[in-house]
Amino acid sequence: MEPYLVSLGAGVLIGVIYSVIKVRSPAPPLIALIGLLGMVIGVQAIPTLRRLLGF
């Protein structure tokens, strides 16, 4: 869980810095981020289901 919190914190810090120096973030649009979230969930779903079902 710690790497996720560090990553989130780093992202927030960079976002604040970009805002202060008035630089537009190179991050992809929201729809692309939702797609990436779906990919992460999909990648983690199979091992989790295997563990729960005992395969």
C-alpha positions in Angstrom: 0.0 0.0 0.0 2.9 2.3 0.7 4.1 2.6 -2.9 0.6 3.6 -4.0 0.5 6.4 -1.4 4.0 7.6 -2.4 2.9 7.6 -6.0 -0.3 9.5 -5.2 1.7 12.0 -3.1 4.2 12.6 -5.8 1.4 13.2 -8.3 -0.3 15.7 -6.1 3.0 17.5 -5.5 3.8 17.7 -9.2 0.2 18.9 -9.9 0.7 21.7 -7.3 4.0 22.7 -8.8 2.5 22.8 -12.3 -0.3 24.9 -11.0 2.0 27.4 -9.3 4.2 27.9 -12.4 1.1 27.8 -14.6 2.2 24.9 -16.8 -0.4 22.7 -18.5 -0.2 19.1 -17.3 0.9 16.7 -20.0 -1.4 14.1 -18.5 -3.9 12.3 -20.8 -7.5 13.2 -20.8 -9.9 11.7 -18.2 -11.2 9.1 -20.6 -7.6 7.7 -21.0 -7.1 7.6 -17.2 -10.4 5.7 -16.8 -9.2 3.2 -19.4 -5.9 2.8 -17.5 -7.8 2.2 -14.3 -9.8 -0.5 -16.0 -6.6 -2.2 -17.2 -5.1 -2.1 -13.6 -8.3 -3.7 -12.2 -8.3 -6.3 -15.0 -4.7 -7.3 -14.4 -5.3 -7.7 -10.7 -8.7 -9.4 -11.0 -7.4 -12.8 -12.4 -4.8 -13.5 -9.7 -7.4 -12.4 -7.0 -10.0 -14.7 -8.4 -7.6 -17.6 -8.7 -6.6 -17.1 -5.1 -10.2 -16.9 -3.9 -11.3 -20.0 -6.0 -8.2 -22.0 -5.1 -6.8 -22.5 -8.6 
